[in-house]
Amino acid sequence: MSWQERTELLLGDEKMKKLRSAKVLVCGLGGVGGAAAEQLVRAGIQNLTIVDADCVSETNINRQLIATHENIGKPKAEEFAKRFRAINPDINLTVIGEYLRDEFLESTLKNGNWDFVVDAIDTLSPKLHLMRICHQNGIPSVSCMGSGGKRNPQLIQIADISKTYNCRLALMLRKRLHRLGIYKGITVVFSPELVDKSAIVEEESVNKKSNVGTISYIPVVFGCMCAYACVEYLTNS
């Protein structure tokens, strides 16, 4: 009996072969990316590269699959690697603990021969760079939009970025993509749910970042939708 027996029963032999032979990249292992990566491993993705330079922090525990009080301070990528190898001892897993700078993304995306890329980056500049490279080079991908401040999982959906609304991150990305001459053709996961301003706390910092309220299940559902988009593309292409 195989641990993938139930998935094979659902998808069939041919689609399972496609998943096992596909080469997938997941950028960002936070609440969304970590969930997406784990669902892909459990679905049967055999060749996976995960990228994240962050370490587990106490504030991750409310929503990130890998985060516990026992591994605070440990690299997320390495913690997920242990988990994924425990799920599938035969996985061909590449672990990259680097920040997603433009030069790194350029070489990794263009030289990787990827069958699919999951973008779960939460920083604007590298996210935009990844989306542009994938779009201009015909690399199949899905990008996660803002999950912070959302409460209703029933509103989370997959759409072209041109169809997004009520999402501040998607708006900022659309404006920047328009300057690059890109108006559509990028698949995203987003929620049109309006964010309560009381769920956002502005921080006094150089980067002018904000802390946004989150709840356990929302990033996981976003991640599951990203994994679904990936599996559907790979098994039907």
C-alpha positions as CSV (number, residue, x, y, z in Angstrom):
1,M,0.0,0.0,0.0
2,S,1.4,3.4,-1.0
3,W,1.0,6.6,1.1
4,Q,-0.3,8.2,-2.1
5,E,-3.0,5.6,-2.7
6,R,-5.9,8.0,-2.0
7,T,-4.5,10.7,-4.3
8,E,-3.9,8.2,-7.1
9,L,-7.5,7.0,-6.6
10,L,-8.7,10.6,-7.2
11,L,-6.4,11.7,-9.9
12,G,-5.5,8.5,-11.8
13,D,-2.2,7.2,-12.9
14,E,-1.4,9.6,-15.7
15,K,-2.0,12.7,-13.6
16,M,0.1,11.3,-10.8
17,K,3.0,10.8,-13.2
18,K,2.7,14.4,-14.3
19,L,2.9,15.6,-10.7
20,R,5.9,13.3,-9.9
21,S,7.8,14.5,-13.0
22,A,7.1,18.2,-12.6
23,K,9.7,20.7,-11.3
24,V,8.1,23.2,-8.9
25,L,9.5,26.3,-7.2
26,V,7.9,27.8,-4.1
27,C,9.2,31.3,-3.1
28,G,8.3,32.3,0.5
29,L,7.5,29.9,3.3
30,G,5.2,32.1,5.5
31,G,1.6,31.3,6.3
32,V,0.7,31.0,2.7
33,G,3.8,29.6,1.1
34,G,4.4,27.0,3.8
35,A,0.9,25.7,3.4
36,A,1.1,25.7,-0.4
37,A,4.4,23.8,-0.3
38,E,3.1,21.2,2.2
39,Q,0.0,20.5,0.2
40,L,2.1,20.1,-3.0
41,V,4.4,17.6,-1.2
42,R,1.4,15.6,0.1
43,A,-0.2,15.8,-3.4
44,G,2.8,14.0,-4.9
45,I,5.1,16.8,-6.2
46,Q,8.5,15.0,-6.3
47,N,10.9,17.7,-7.5
48,L,10.5,20.8,-5.3
49,T,12.7,23.8,-4.5
50,I,11.8,26.0,-1.5
51,V,13.2,29.5,-0.9
52,D,13.1,31.5,2.3
53,A,15.7,33.2,4.4
54,D,13.6,33.9,7.5
55,C,13.7,32.2,10.9
56,V,10.7,31.1,12.9
57,S,9.4,33.8,15.3
58,E,6.9,33.7,18.1
59,T,4.4,35.8,16.1
60,N,4.4,33.0,13.4
61,I,2.8,30.5,15.7
62,N,-0.8,31.6,15.2
63,R,-0.8,30.8,11.5
64,Q,2.3,29.1,10.1
65,L,2.3,25.3,9.9
66,I,6.0,24.8,10.9
67,A,6.0,27.3,13.8
68,T,6.0,26.1,17.4
69,H,7.4,27.3,20.7
70,E,10.1,24.6,20.3
71,N,11.7,25.9,17.0
72,I,11.7,29.7,17.5
73,G,14.8,31.1,15.9
74,K,15.4,28.2,13.5
75,P,15.5,28.7,9.7
76,K,12.0,28.1,8.2
77,A,13.4,26.5,5.1
78,E,15.3,23.9,7.1
79,E,12.4,23.2,9.4
80,F,10.1,22.6,6.4
81,A,12.8,20.5,4.7
82,K,12.8,18.1,7.7
83,R,9.0,18.0,7.7
84,F,8.7,17.4,3.9
85,R,11.4,14.6,4.0
86,A,9.4,13.0,6.8
87,I,6.3,13.1,4.7
88,N,8.0,11.8,1.5
89,P,11.5,10.3,2.2
90,D,12.0,10.0,-1.6
91,I,11.4,13.7,-2.4
92,N,14.0,15.5,-4.5
93,L,14.1,18.7,-2.4
94,T,16.3,21.7,-2.9
95,V,16.4,24.1,0.0
96,I,17.6,27.7,-0.5
97,G,17.9,30.0,2.6
98,E,18.4,33.2,0.7
99,Y,16.6,36.5,0.5
100,L,14.7,37.0,-2.7
101,R,16.8,39.8,-4.3
102,D,16.3,40.8,-7.9
103,E,19.5,39.2,-9.2
104,F,18.8,35.9,-7.4
105,L,15.3,35.8,-8.8
106,E,16.5,36.6,-12.3
107,S,19.0,33.7,-12.5
108,T,16.9,31.2,-10.5
109,L,13.7,31.8,-12.6
110,K,15.3,31.9,-16.0
111,N,17.7,29.0,-15.5
112,G,15.5,26.7,-13.5
113,N,13.4,25.1,-16.3
114,W,10.4,25.3,-14.0
115,D,7.1,23.7,-14.7
116,F,5.4,25.9,-12.2
117,V,6.2,28.7,-9.7
118,V,4.3,29.5,-6.6
119,D,4.8,33.1,-5.5
120,A,4.2,33.6,-1.8
121,I,6.5,36.5,-1.3
122,D,5.3,39.2,1.0
123,T,7.7,42.0,-0.1
124,L,6.6,44.3,-2.9
125,S,9.8,44.7,-5.0
126,P,10.8,41.0,-5.3
127,K,7.2,40.0,-5.8
128,L,6.8,42.4,-8.7
129,H,10.1,41.2,-10.2
130,L,9.1,37.5,-10.0
131,M,5.7,38.2,-11.6
132,R,7.3,40.2,-14.4
133,I,9.9,37.5,-15.2
134,C,7.4,34.7,-15.1
135,H,5.0,36.6,-17.4
136,Q,7.6,37.7,-19.9
137,N,9.2,34.3,-20.1
138,G,6.1,32.2,-20.2
139,I,6.7,30.5,-16.9
140,P,3.5,29.1,-15.4
141,S,2.8,30.6,-12.0
142,V,0.4,31.7,-9.3
143,S,0.9,34.7,-7.1
144,C,-0.7,35.2,-3.7
145,M,-2.2,38.6,-3.0
146,G,-2.8,40.1,0.5
147,S,-4.2,37.7,3.1
148,G,-3.7,39.9,6.1
149,G,-6.8,41.4,7.7
150,K,-9.1,38.9,6.0
151,R,-11.6,36.8,8.0
152,N,-13.9,35.0,5.5
153,P,-12.3,32.0,3.7
154,Q,-15.4,31.7,1.5
155,L,-14.3,34.8,-0.4
156,I,-10.9,33.6,-1.4
157,Q,-10.7,33.0,-5.1
158,I,-8.4,32.5,-8.1
159,A,-8.5,35.1,-10.9
160,D,-6.4,37.0,-13.4
161,I,-4.8,40.0,-11.7
162,S,-6.8,42.3,-13.9
163,K,-10.0,41.1,-12.2
164,T,-8.8,41.8,-8.6
165,Y,-10.5,44.4,-6.4
166,N,-10.6,45.4,-2.7
167,C,-7.0,44.2,-2.3
168,R,-4.4,46.9,-1.6
169,L,-1.4,44.7,-2.5
170,A,-3.0,43.7,-5.8
171,L,-3.7,47.4,-6.6
172,M,-0.1,48.4,-5.9
173,L,1.1,45.5,-8.1
174,R,-1.3,46.3,-10.9
175,K,-0.1,49.9,-11.0
176,R,3.5,48.8,-11.3
177,L,2.8,46.1,-13.8
178,H,1.0,48.6,-16.0
179,R,4.1,50.7,-16.1
180,L,5.9,47.7,-17.5
181,G,3.2,47.2,-20.1
182,I,1.6,44.2,-18.3
183,Y,-2.2,44.4,-17.8
184,K,-3.3,40.8,-17.6
185,G,-2.2,37.2,-17.9
186,I,-1.0,36.7,-14.3
187,T,-2.9,34.2,-12.2
188,V,-3.4,35.2,-8.6
189,V,-5.2,34.1,-5.4
190,F,-7.0,37.0,-3.7
191,S,-9.9,38.0,-1.5
192,P,-12.2,41.0,-2.2
193,E,-13.1,41.1,1.5
194,L,-12.7,44.6,2.9
195,V,-10.1,45.0,5.6
196,D,-11.1,46.6,8.9
197,K,-8.6,49.4,9.5
198,S,-8.5,48.5,13.2
199,A,-6.7,45.3,12.2
200,I,-3.7,47.3,10.9
201,V,-1.1,48.8,13.1
202,E,1.4,51.2,11.5
203,E,5.0,50.8,12.7
204,E,7.5,53.6,12.9
205,S,10.4,52.2,10.9
206,V,12.6,52.9,8.0
207,N,10.6,50.7,5.7
208,K,7.3,52.0,7.0
209,K,5.9,48.5,7.4
210,S,2.6,47.6,9.0
211,N,1.5,44.8,11.3
212,V,-1.7,43.3,10.0
213,G,-4.0,41.1,12.0
214,T,-4.3,37.5,10.8
215,I,-6.1,34.3,12.0
216,S,-4.9,30.7,11.7
217,Y,-7.0,29.4,8.8
218,I,-6.9,32.3,6.3
219,P,-3.3,32.0,5.1
220,V,-3.7,28.2,5.0
221,V,-6.7,28.5,2.7
222,F,-4.8,31.0,0.5
223,G,-1.9,28.4,0.3
224,C,-4.3,25.6,-0.5
225,M,-5.7,27.7,-3.4
226,C,-2.2,28.2,-4.7
227,A,-1.5,24.5,-4.5
228,Y,-4.8,23.8,-6.3
229,A,-3.8,26.2,-9.1
230,C,-0.5,24.5,-9.4
231,V,-1.9,20.9,-9.4
232,E,-4.7,21.8,-11.9
233,Y,-2.2,23.3,-14.3
234,L,0.3,20.5,-14.1
235,T,-2.3,17.7,-14.4
236,N,-4.2,19.3,-17.3
237,S,-1.3,20.7,-19.4
